[in-house]
Amino acid sequence: MGAGALGAVAAEAAPLPDLAPLREAWQRERAAAIQGFRDSQNPDRLQRALSRATDRALRALWRMLSPSRQYSLVAVGGYGRGEQFPHSDVDLLILTPERPQGAAAERLERFVGACWDLGLEIGHAVRTPDECLREAAGDVTVRTSLLERRRLAGNRLRYEALGRELDAALRADEFFSAKMLEMRQRHAKYVDSPYSLEPNTKESPGGLRDLQVIRWIARASGFGRNWSELEARGLITASEAIQLRANERRIARIRAWLHILAGRREDRLVFDLQARAAEAMGLARSSARQSSEELMQRYYRAAKTVTQLNTIVLQNLRGALFPSGAAAARPIDREFLDRQGLLDLADPGLFERDPSAILRCFLTMQRHPELTGIATRTLRALWHARGRIDARFRRDPANRALFLELLKSPRGVTHELRRMNKWSILGRYLPAFRRIVGRMQHDLFHVYTVDQHILMVVRNLRRFAMAEHAHEYPFCSQLLAAFEKPWLLTIAALFHDIAKGRGGDHSKLGRVDARRFCRQHGLERADSQLVEFLVEHHLTMSSVAQKQDLGDPAVITRFASLVGTEERLTALYLLTVADIRGTSPKVWNAWKAKLLEDLFRATKRALEGETPTRERRLDARRAEAVRLLNLRAIPPERYEAFWKRLGMGYFLRNDAQDIAWHARVLTGHPEDRPVVRTRVAPIGEGFQVVVWLRDQPDLFARLCGYFDSRNLSVLDAKIHTTRDGWALDSFLVVDPVGEVGQYRDILTLVETELGERLERRAPLPVPVRGRSSRRSRTFPIEPSVDLRPDERGDHFLLSITANDRTGLLYAIAQVLSRHGISLETARITTLGERVEDVFLIEGPALLNPRQQLQFETDLLDALRA
């Protein structure tokens, strides 16, 4: 064995050096970098400082452990470009002339282990130059990572030789296509929207990755490594470079705070960190919810600008990489061209010379369905000319006429409003709309920002008018087809939530904005009054339908008096359906649809002159129930005695279909044991459960306890007790995680299990604290209890608002039972993760002020549990 080999063995046998001084030095530098960021809020300085600290630690470690002189230590990926966040991975390539074996491999293992012992979270690869070239050729991710290589230590010649080979092998056109495909796949993963509730500041559309894609392609193409070099090449303008830098810095600042506050790599703006990040950035407001909304609005606006510039710059890069000459263009008019299906400008300076052409651009898109989009230079001109939409522009009668024409168009309204919002034109024309762009609503049932929700409501209204969507909501489509001026509904939709976030009643503030718009745009007085009414009362119809007793003629009379005309009723109904459907995919259901349609039809009859008396309604329902029973050949003697026991209240609170079903399935049984019957709900969602038995204490709580044990949610409950002490209780129930088609499989099980439980009268189970969502825990609703006598004073209306959780209704039922309070009806309304329940109750405790106070206190305790 030669002296060199002996030296290698001796080096290998040497103990690992003491890393404590190096670790302490690195931790001091890292802590100083983070403290500097806390003081300056400058993410660029933070990333540079962290990269320098990591560079020094790795170089010192490399010298300390002395791997072979033939090896190179290379920073790649984000670390390679010097962009390191507090908990980013440290991506390393160890470049070797050949695959390490024996002692050489063990020395590298010592180095990698020492990196982890030092506290560095490394991601490393040990590769030869040939392996690097093969991996880069087959994987665009590896190719991208190596594009941002930076030598830290070791063999310079081998590192530079690899660089020359990688550069020679890189095909800019292929790289562009691969990165565009990768970006589309990444965007699809995040539903092609920067507006998710918990966006990923790195990966979501409009995040930092979108900016990195531009720089990667530019670098691979030889166009430049940073925004200044791209500007010098004429690929971006000076103002675009400023916007790119500014918004990159805004998002990077948020990402840095997420890492610091979470104490780990966390790139998502999760609910738990939103308010804390806002406070750290100096955006603290009066509540965590407001702080979070302020931060999210800033993030969404930055992400929106990144999305705009990403589109513009990548199309410019495409044009530079794939020059195709001047594509043939067909003139549309004197201002616009059809260039291979894209709207282009005949004169690039049109928008600067004549800003009104900005609106004419979108009108042209509406009128020419053959156009599939807007050409790059036109988008760029739009983006740069958006500042020309100022107060003078908005006062110009010609521009007001153009905007109104756009809203009145029979097609393309939703597409163009969305396009105008995407390119920041809509908010410039409607300053009130600009204030709600990117504003999140942490009310636990809106899952879109306010601007996106408004445009979703517009889209829902427009779908009612499209023949291809008539099967979705045929009744709405039928009503809209007969509506004289459907564009008025579009205006109402634009303004219904436009005052969100200002404080005060957004419905009343929005009405003021709508009135101003209508006056400025020359709407007739009657049209303006309709729009104002819709904006002010856009929540009223859903509130009446979901929280009041539609079997009470007084409720219908009051609502009919409020709407006044059939036109207003129709318009309010259409807007209400579109609004509820536009809050969240989870909020709309068939039960809400039925309630709204029932309220619409009852109010329409009242407006047509029908007097909604209890007697008339009772007679009509009995007659329809008899007709349905006759169809099944049920003899009258089977149900007439049964009906006599039930009384008027039962017939007023149940529709004819349910009355006939109850008569059919609950009669003819011996009365010595409970009867439980189920069926798939006729409304097309959930299933119905009806029980008939001699009344017993805690019955409602017992029933709710069973549904809770089966993870079933109650949407509606009607509790009826006869004068001779029998209970007829009916429920509409859904399985939140089940499929509609599976309901038939569990109906028999529910009948058997629930019947046995009622017959045994088993003790009530101890309530188990239900789990609520992370969003509910981060932005909790302060529970509220409102108790007041009804119109006639013989019952009380109990309204409850709280965070939703499993077991909540059972907890409420237990409090009712404990205080001896009887339930007549329960209307359960779940809005996302928020519940707004209304109960009609009675009991002696409600007539005693002290007992009433104790009841409300216990109820609040149960809601907070």
ZAMARGU-4260 file (C-alpha; in steps of 0.2 Angstrom, whole numbers, plus 5000, padded with zeros to 4 digits):
<rodrens>
0) 5000/5000/5000 | 5007/5017/4995 | 5009/5032/5006 | 4994/5041/4997 | 4983/5026/5001
5) 4989/5026/5019 | 4985/5045/5020 | 4967/5042/5013 | 4964/5028/5026 | 4971/5040/5040
10) 4960/5054/5034 | 4945/5042/5033 | 4948/5036/5051 | 4950/5054/5057 | 4935/5058/5069
15) 4922/5071/5063 | 4928/5088/5067 | 4919/5098/5080 | 4905/5107/5071 | 4899/5117/5085
20) 4908/5134/5081 | 4903/5132/5063 | 4885/5129/5068 | 4884/5143/5080 | 4892/5155/5067
25) 4879/5150/5054 | 4865/5151/5066 | 4871/5169/5071 | 4871/5174/5053 | 4854/5167/5049
30) 4846/5175/5065 | 4854/5192/5060 | 4847/5190/5042 | 4830/5186/5049 | 4831/5201/5061
35) 4836/5212/5047 | 4821/5207/5038 | 4810/5210/5053 | 4817/5228/5054 | 4817/5232/5035
40) 4804/5220/5027 | 4816/5219/5013 | 4814/5201/5006 | 4828/5204/4993 | 4841/5208/5007
45) 4835/5193/5017 | 4837/5181/5003 | 4854/5187/4999 | 4860/5187/5017 | 4853/5169/5019
50) 4862/5163/5004 | 4878/5171/5009 | 4877/5163/5026 | 4874/5146/5018 | 4888/5148/5006
55) 4900/5152/5020 | 4895/5137/5030 | 4895/5125/5015 | 4912/5131/5009 | 4919/5130/5027
60) 4912/5112/5029 | 4919/5107/5012 | 4937/5113/5017 | 4935/5105/5034 | 4931/5088/5027
65) 4942/5089/5011 | 4933/5078/4999 | 4942/5074/4983 | 4950/5089/4973 | 4941/5081/4958
70) 4924/5085/4965 | 4914/5101/4963 | 4901/5107/4975 | 4887/5116/4965 | 4872/5126/4971
75) 4857/5123/4960 | 4839/5128/4959 | 4833/5142/4970 | 4848/5141/4980 | 4858/5142/4964
80) 4850/5159/4959 | 4853/5165/4977 | 4835/5166/4982 | 4834/5157/4999 | 4820/5159/5011
85) 4821/5155/5030 | 4816/5137/5028 | 4820/5133/5009 | 4829/5118/5004 | 4847/5120/5000
90) 4848/5111/4983 | 4866/5104/4980 | 4874/5095/4966 | 4891/5086/4970 | 4899/5084/4953
95) 4911/5069/4952 | 4922/5062/4937 | 4915/5045/4940 | 4903/5037/4952 | 4911/5037/4970
100) 4915/5020/4977 | 4923/5014/4994 | 4932/5027/5004 | 4927/5041/4992 | 4909/5037/4994
105) 4911/5037/5013 | 4919/5054/5013 | 4904/5061/5003 | 4892/5053/5015 | 4902/5061/5030
110) 4900/5078/5021 | 4881/5076/5018 | 4878/5070/5036 | 4888/5085/5042 | 4877/5097/5032
115) 4862/5090/5041 | 4871/5090/5058 | 4875/5109/5055 | 4856/5112/5053 | 4855/5113/5034
120) 4840/5105/5025 | 4849/5100/5010 | 4842/5091/4994 | 4857/5084/4985 | 4862/5073/4970
125) 4879/5065/4967 | 4881/5064/4948 | 4895/5063/4934 | 4894/5075/4920 | 4887/5062/4908
130) 4873/5058/4921 | 4869/5077/4922 | 4867/5078/4903 | 4856/5062/4903 | 4845/5068/4917
135) 4843/5085/4910 | 4839/5078/4893 | 4825/5068/4900 | 4818/5079/4914 | 4814/5097/4911
140) 4814/5099/4930 | 4832/5094/4931 | 4836/5104/4916 | 4829/5120/4925 | 4838/5116/4941
145) 4855/5115/4932 | 4851/5131/4922 | 4853/5140/4939 | 4870/5132/4944 | 4883/5141/4954
150) 4899/5134/4959 | 4903/5135/4978 | 4919/5125/4980 | 4929/5111/4972 | 4935/5108/4954
155) 4932/5123/4943 | 4937/5116/4926 | 4925/5101/4928 | 4911/5113/4933 | 4914/5125/4918
160) 4916/5110/4906 | 4899/5104/4911 | 4892/5121/4909 | 4898/5122/4891 | 4890/5105/4887
165) 4873/5109/4896 | 4872/5126/4886 | 4876/5117/4870 | 4863/5104/4873 | 4850/5116/4878
170) 4837/5120/4864 | 4828/5136/4869 | 4812/5132/4858 | 4810/5114/4866 | 4813/5122/4883
175) 4800/5135/4881 | 4787/5122/4875 | 4791/5111/4890 | 4790/5125/4903 | 4774/5131/4896
180) 4766/5113/4897 | 4773/5112/4915 | 4765/5128/4919 | 4748/5124/4912 | 4749/5108/4922
185) 4753/5117/4938 | 4740/5130/4935 | 4727/5116/4933 | 4732/5109/4949 | 4726/5125/4957
190) 4710/5127/4947 | 4718/5140/4936 | 4715/5153/4948 | 4725/5164/4960 | 4710/5167/4971
195) 4710/5151/4981 | 4706/5153/5000 | 4723/5147/5005 | 4734/5151/4990 | 4752/5144/4988
200) 4763/5159/4986 | 4776/5149/4976 | 4766/5138/4965 | 4748/5145/4963 | 4744/5155/4947
205) 4751/5172/4950 | 4764/5166/4963 | 4783/5167/4962 | 4784/5152/4951 | 4776/5161/4937
210) 4789/5175/4937 | 4803/5162/4938 | 4796/5153/4922 | 4799/5170/4913 | 4817/5171/4919
215) 4821/5153/4916 | 4815/5154/4898 | 4824/5171/4895 | 4840/5164/4902 | 4839/5148/4892
220) 4835/5159/4876 | 4850/5170/4880 | 4838/5185/4882 | 4844/5190/4899 | 4845/5184/4917
225) 4835/5198/4926 | 4821/5211/4923 | 4834/5224/4919 | 4842/5214/4905 | 4825/5209/4898
230) 4821/5228/4898 | 4837/5231/4889 | 4832/5218/4875 | 4816/5227/4873 | 4806/5212/4879
235) 4798/5221/4893 | 4795/5240/4895 | 4802/5250/4909 | 4785/5251/4918 | 4783/5232/4916
240) 4800/5230/4924 | 4795/5241/4939 | 4778/5231/4941 | 4787/5214/4940 | 4800/5219/4953
245) 4787/5227/4964 | 4775/5212/4964 | 4789/5199/4965 | 4795/5208/4981 | 4777/5209/4988
250) 4774/5191/4986 | 4792/5186/4992 | 4789/5197/5008 | 4773/5187/5012 | 4782/5170/5009
255) 4796/5175/5020 | 4784/5179/5034 | 4775/5162/5032 | 4792/5153/5034 | 4796/5164/5049
260) 4779/5162/5058 | 4777/5144/5054 | 4795/5139/5059 | 4796/5128/5044 | 4794/5128/5026
265) 4776/5134/5023 | 4772/5142/5006 | 4753/5142/5008 | 4744/5157/5015 | 4734/5145/5027
270) 4720/5152/5038 | 4730/5150/5054 | 4744/5162/5048 | 4735/5175/5038 | 4731/5186/5053
275) 4748/5184/5060 | 4757/5188/5044 | 4746/5203/5042 | 4751/5209/5059 | 4769/5206/5056
280) 4768/5216/5040 | 4760/5231/5049 | 4742/5227/5042 | 4734/5224/5059 | 4716/5229/5060
285) 4703/5229/5073 | 4700/5210/5071 | 4710/5195/5065 | 4696/5193/5051 | 4699/5211/5045
290) 4718/5209/5046 | 4717/5193/5036 | 4706/5201/5023 | 4717/5216/5021 | 4732/5205/5018
295) 4723/5193/5006 | 4717/5208/4996 | 4735/5214/4994 | 4741/5196/4989 | 4727/5194/4977
300) 4730/5210/4968 | 4749/5206/4967 | 4745/5189/4960 | 4733/5196/4948 | 4746/5208/4941
305) 4759/5194/4940 | 4746/5184/4930 | 4743/5198/4918 | 4762/5201/4915 | 4766/5183/4914
310) 4754/5182/4900 | 4761/5197/4891 | 4779/5193/4893 | 4778/5175/4889 | 4769/5179/4873
315) 4783/5191/4869 | 4796/5178/4872 | 4786/5166/4861 | 4786/5179/4847 | 4805/5181/4849
320) 4808/5162/4849 | 4796/5157/4835 | 4796/5172/4823 | 4782/5168/4810 | 4782/5184/4801
325) 4767/5195/4800 | 4752/5184/4800 | 4738/5187/4788 | 4725/5199/4795 | 4707/5202/4790
330) 4700/5220/4794 | 4685/5220/4806 | 4683/5239/4805 | 4694/5254/4804 | 4701/5250/4821
335) 4702/5232/4824 | 4709/5216/4814 | 4706/5198/4815 | 4723/5191/4815 | 4721/5172/4815
340) 4706/5172/4827 | 4714/5185/4838 | 4708/5203/4840 | 4722/5215/4835 | 4724/5233/4833
345) 4726/5241/4816 | 4736/5255/4825 | 4746/5251/4840 | 4744/5268/4847 | 4725/5268/4846
350) 4721/5267/4865 | 4733/5281/4869 | 4726/5292/4855 | 4707/5287/4858 | 4705/5279/4875
355) 4686/5276/4871 | 4693/5262/4860 | 4697/5252/4875 | 4678/5249/4878 | 4675/5247/4859
360) 4688/5233/4860 | 4677/5223/4872 | 4662/5227/4862 | 4670/5220/4846 | 4675/5204/4855
365) 4656/5202/4860 | 4650/5205/4842 | 4662/5193/4834 | 4661/5176/4842 | 4674/5169/4829
370) 4687/5178/4839 | 4695/5167/4852 | 4706/5180/4861 | 4716/5196/4860 | 4733/5197/4852
375) 4748/5200/4862 | 4752/5218/4857 | 4733/5223/4860 | 4734/5215/4877 | 4750/5225/4881
380) 4742/5241/4874 | 4727/5238/4885 | 4737/5235/4900 | 4747/5251/4898 | 4732/5262/4893
385) 4721/5257/4908 | 4727/5273/4917 | 4718/5283/4904 | 4702/5278/4911 | 4700/5292/4924
390) 4686/5303/4930 | 4685/5313/4913 | 4684/5296/4904 | 4670/5290/4916 | 4660/5307/4913
395) 4661/5305/4894 | 4643/5302/4888 | 4650/5291/4874 | 4659/5280/4886 | 4644/5278/4897
400) 4634/5273/4882 | 4647/5260/4876 | 4648/5252/4894 | 4629/5251/4894 | 4629/5244/4877
405) 4641/5231/4883 | 4629/5226/4897 | 4614/5225/4886 | 4622/5214/4873 | 4613/5197/4871
410) 4629/5187/4872 | 4646/5188/4879 | 4643/5199/4894 | 4650/5187/4907 | 4666/5184/4896
415) 4669/5202/4893 | 4666/5207/4911 | 4678/5194/4916 | 4691/5199/4903 | 4689/5217/4908
420) 4692/5212/4927 | 4707/5202/4922 | 4715/5216/4913 | 4710/5229/4927 | 4698/5239/4915
425) 4682/5235/4925 | 4689/5242/4941 | 4695/5257/4932 | 4678/5261/4925 | 4669/5257/4941
430) 4680/5264/4955 | 4668/5256/4968 | 4671/5239/4960 | 4690/5242/4961 | 4689/5243/4980
435) 4683/5225/4981 | 4695/5217/4969 | 4704/5203/4978 | 4693/5206/4994 | 4691/5190/5003
440) 4676/5187/5014 | 4679/5176/5030 | 4660/5174/5033 | 4663/5155/5032 | 4652/5153/5017
445) 4659/5164/5003 | 4673/5154/4995 | 4677/5168/4981 | 4684/5185/4983 | 4670/5198/4981
450) 4674/5203/4963 | 4674/5185/4958 | 4658/5181/4967 | 4650/5196/4959 | 4655/5190/4942
455) 4649/5172/4946 | 4632/5179/4950 | 4632/5188/4933 | 4637/5172/4925 | 4623/5163/4934
460) 4610/5175/4928 | 4616/5174/4910 | 4615/5155/4910 | 4597/5157/4914 | 4595/5165/4897
465) 4604/5152/4887 | 4595/5138/4879 | 4609/5125/4882 | 4608/5128/4901 | 4589/5128/4902
470) 4589/5110/4909 | 4599/5116/4925 | 4585/5128/4932 | 4570/5127/4920 | 4559/5138/4931
475) 4572/5152/4931 | 4575/5150/4913 | 4556/5152/4910 | 4555/5167/4921 | 4570/5176/4913
480) 4563/5172/4895 | 4548/5183/4899 | 4558/5197/4908 | 4557/5213/4898 | 4575/5220/4902
485) 4586/5206/4909 | 4601/5218/4908 | 4594/5227/4923 | 4598/5211/4933 | 4616/5212/4927
490) 4617/5229/4934 | 4610/5224/4950 | 4622/5209/4951 | 4637/5221/4948 | 4632/5232/4963
495) 4624/5220/4975 | 4640/5217/4985 | 4650/5231/4979 | 4650/5240/4996 | 4657/5225/5005
500) 4671/5229/5017 | 4667/5248/5019 | 4658/5245/5036 | 4640/5248/5038 | 4626/5239/5029
505) 4633/5235/5012 | 4615/5233/5005 | 4611/5251/5009 | 4628/5258/5003 | 4627/5248/4987
510) 4610/5255/4984 | 4618/5272/4984 | 4631/5267/4972 | 4618/5259/4960 | 4608/5274/4961
515) 4623/5285/4955 | 4627/5273/4941 | 4609/5273/4935 | 4608/5292/4935 | 4624/5294/4926
520) 4620/5281/4913 | 4603/5289/4909 | 4592/5274/4915 | 4573/5278/4916 | 4567/5281/4933
525) 4557/5265/4934 | 4572/5255/4929 | 4583/5264/4941 | 4571/5260/4955 | 4570/5242/4951
530) 4589/5241/4952 | 4590/5250/4968 | 4577/5239/4976 | 4586/5223/4970 | 4603/5229/4978
535) 4595/5235/4994 | 4585/5219/4996 | 4596/5206/4988 | 4597/5196/5005 | 4578/5198/5010
540) 4570/5184/5000 | 4583/5171/5006 | 4581/5177/5024 | 4562/5175/5023 | 4562/5159/5014
545) 4575/5151/5026 | 4570/5159/5042 | 4551/5162/5043 | 4536/5151/5043 | 4530/5150/5025
550) 4514/5142/5031 | 4509/5158/5040 | 4499/5169/5028 | 4505/5185/5038 | 4523/5181/5032
555) 4517/5180/5014 | 4507/5196/5015 | 4521/5206/5022 | 4533/5200/5009 | 4521/5203/4995
560) 4519/5221/5002 | 4538/5223/5002 | 4540/5218/4984 | 4525/5227/4978 | 4524/5221/4959
565) 4526/5204/4950 | 4541/5211/4940 | 4551/5215/4956 | 4546/5198/4963 | 4553/5189/4948
570) 4569/5200/4947 | 4572/5197/4966 | 4569/5178/4964 | 4581/5177/4950 | 4595/5187/4958
575) 4593/5177/4974 | 4595/5161/4966 | 4610/5167/4956 | 4617/5175/4972 | 4616/5159/4983
580) 4623/5148/4969 | 4638/5160/4967 | 4644/5160/4985 | 4650/5142/4986 | 4647/5125/4978
585) 4642/5119/4995 | 4629/5132/4999 | 4615/5129/4986 | 4604/5113/4988 | 4587/5107/4982
590) 4579/5111/4999 | 4584/5130/4997 | 4577/5129/4979 | 4561/5122/4985 | 4559/5135/4999
595) 4563/5150/4987 | 4551/5143/4974 | 4537/5140/4987 | 4539/5158/4993 | 4539/5165/4975
600) 4523/5156/4970 | 4514/5160/4986 | 4519/5179/4985 | 4514/5179/4966 | 4496/5172/4971
605) 4495/5186/4984 | 4500/5199/4971 | 4487/5193/4959 | 4474/5196/4972 | 4472/5180/4981
610) 4469/5183/5000 | 4481/5170/5009 | 4470/5165/5023 | 4473/5150/5034 | 4457/5142/5030
615) 4459/5144/5011 | 4477/5137/5012 | 4471/5122/5023 | 4457/5118/5012 | 4468/5118/4996
620) 4481/5107/5004 | 4468/5094/5011 | 4460/5094/4994 | 4476/5090/4985 | 4481/5077/4998
625) 4464/5068/4995 | 4468/5069/4976 | 4485/5060/4979 | 4478/5047/4991 | 4464/5043/4979
630) 4477/5040/4965 | 4483/5026/4977 | 4465/5020/4981 | 4467/5024/4999 | 4449/5023/5007
635) 4444/5040/5016 | 4440/5030/5032 | 4458/5026/5034 | 4465/5044/5035 | 4450/5055/5040
640) 4450/5050/5058 | 4469/5052/5058 | 4468/5069/5051 | 4455/5074/5064 | 4468/5071/5078
645) 4481/5082/5070 | 4472/5099/5069 | 4475/5115/5058 | 4493/5118/5063 | 4499/5102/5055
650) 4490/5106/5038 | 4498/5123/5038 | 4515/5117/5041 | 4516/5103/5029 | 4513/5103/5010
655) 4500/5091/5002 | 4513/5078/4996 | 4519/5076/5014 | 4502/5075/5021 | 4497/5062/5009
660) 4513/5052/5012 | 4510/5053/5031 | 4492/5047/5030 | 4497/5032/5019 | 4512/5026/5029
665) 4507/5030/5047 | 4490/5024/5048 | 4484/5006/5049 | 4497/5001/5062 | 4495/4995/5080
670) 4498/5010/5092 | 4508/5000/5105 | 4525/5004/5097 | 4533/5018/5087 | 4531/5019/5068
675) 4546/5026/5058 | 4545/5028/5039 | 4558/5035/5027 | 4558/5039/5008 | 4570/5048/4996
680) 4565/5066/4996 | 4554/5072/4982 | 4564/5087/4980 | 4579/5076/4973 | 4591/5078/4988
685) 4592/5069/5004 | 4578/5059/5012 | 4563/5061/5023 | 4560/5053/5040 | 4543/5053/5049
690) 4540/5046/5066 | 4523/5043/5074 | 4522/5038/5093 | 4515/5043/5109 | 4525/5058/5115
695) 4539/5056/5127 | 4551/5067/5136 | 4567/5072/5126 | 4560/5066/5110 | 4567/5079/5099
700) 4584/5077/5108 | 4583/5058/5106 | 4580/5060/5087 | 4594/5072/5085 | 4605/5061/5094
705) 4602/5047/5083 | 4605/5057/5067 | 4621/5064/5075 | 4627/5046/5078 | 4624/5042/5060
710) 4633/5058/5054 | 4617/5064/5046 | 4613/5083/5044 | 4595/5089/5047 | 4590/5102/5035
715) 4572/5104/5041 | 4561/5098/5056 | 4543/5099/5059 | 4537/5094/5076 | 4518/5092/5079
720) 4510/5086/5095 | 4491/5081/5095 | 4479/5086/5108 | 4478/5067/5114 | 4497/5067/5117
725) 4504/5059/5101 | 4519/5066/5092 | 4521/5067/5073 | 4539/5073/5069 | 4546/5074/5052
730) 4564/5078/5046 | 4573/5081/5030 | 4590/5074/5032 | 4606/5073/5021 | 4622/5063/5022
735) 4635/5077/5019 | 4648/5064/5012 | 4636/5052/5004 | 4630/5050/4986 | 4611/5053/4983
740) 4610/5036/4975 | 4616/5028/4991 | 4601/5034/5001 | 4590/5020/4996 | 4602/5008/5004
745) 4601/5016/5022 | 4582/5019/5023 | 4578/5002/5030 | 4592/5003/5042 | 4586/5020/5048
750) 4568/5014/5050 | 4574/4999/5060 | 4587/5007/5071 | 4578/5023/5075 | 4562/5013/5079
755) 4571/5002/5091 | 4580/5017/5100 | 4563/5025/5102 | 4555/5010/5109 | 4569/5007/5122
760) 4569/5025/5127 | 4588/5023/5131 | 4596/5037/5140 | 4602/5051/5130 | 4620/5049/5125
765) 4633/5061/5132 | 4636/5074/5118 | 4654/5073/5110 | 4662/5089/5105 | 4661/5090/5087
770) 4676/5095/5076 | 4675/5111/5066 | 4686/5116/5051 | 4702/5125/5052 | 4694/5140/5044
775) 4681/5140/5058 | 4694/5139/5071 | 4704/5153/5064 | 4690/5164/5060 | 4677/5159/5073
780) 4659/5167/5073 | 4654/5174/5090 | 4638/5164/5093 | 4622/5174/5094 | 4605/5169/5101
785) 4590/5180/5097 | 4573/5176/5106 | 4558/5185/5103 | 4539/5182/5103 | 4531/5179/5086
790) 4517/5190/5079 | 4503/5182/5089 | 4513/5181/5105 | 4509/5162/5108 | 4526/5156/5103
795) 4544/5162/5103 | 4555/5163/5088 | 4573/5157/5092 | 4587/5162/5080 | 4604/5155/5082
800) 4620/5159/5072 | 4636/5149/5076 | 4650/5140/5068 | 4645/5123/5061 | 4651/5107/5069
805) 4645/5089/5070 | 4633/5087/5085 | 4628/5105/5086 | 4609/5102/5083 | 4610/5088/5096
810) 4618/5100/5109 | 4604/5113/5105 | 4591/5100/5107 | 4598/5095/5124 | 4596/5113/5131
815) 4578/5114/5125 | 4575/5097/5133 | 4583/5103/5150 | 4572/5118/5151 | 4556/5109/5146
820) 4554/5119/5130 | 4543/5112/5116 | 4548/5113/5098 | 4535/5117/5084 | 4547/5119/5069
825) 4565/5119/5066 | 4573/5127/5050 | 4591/5122/5049 | 4601/5133/5037 | 4619/5129/5034
830) 4629/5142/5024 | 4646/5134/5021 | 4654/5132/5039 | 4641/5144/5047 | 4624/5139/5053
835) 4609/5151/5054 | 4595/5141/5062 | 4577/5146/5067 | 4566/5137/5079 | 4548/5140/5084
840) 4547/5136/5102 | 4535/5137/5117 | 4536/5133/5136 | 4533/5140/5153 | 4552/5144/5155
845) 4551/5157/5141 | 4538/5167/5151 | 4549/5169/5166 | 4562/5183/5164 | 4575/5174/5175
850) 4572/5157/5167 | 4573/5164/5150 | 4590/5172/5154 | 4596/5156/5160 | 4590/5147/5145
855) 4599/5159/5133 | 4615/5158/5144 | 4615/5139/5143 | 4612/5139/5124 | 4626/5151/5121
860) 4637/5139/5132 | 4632/5125/5121 | 4636/5134/5105 | 4653/5139/5111 | 4657/5122/5117
</rodrens>
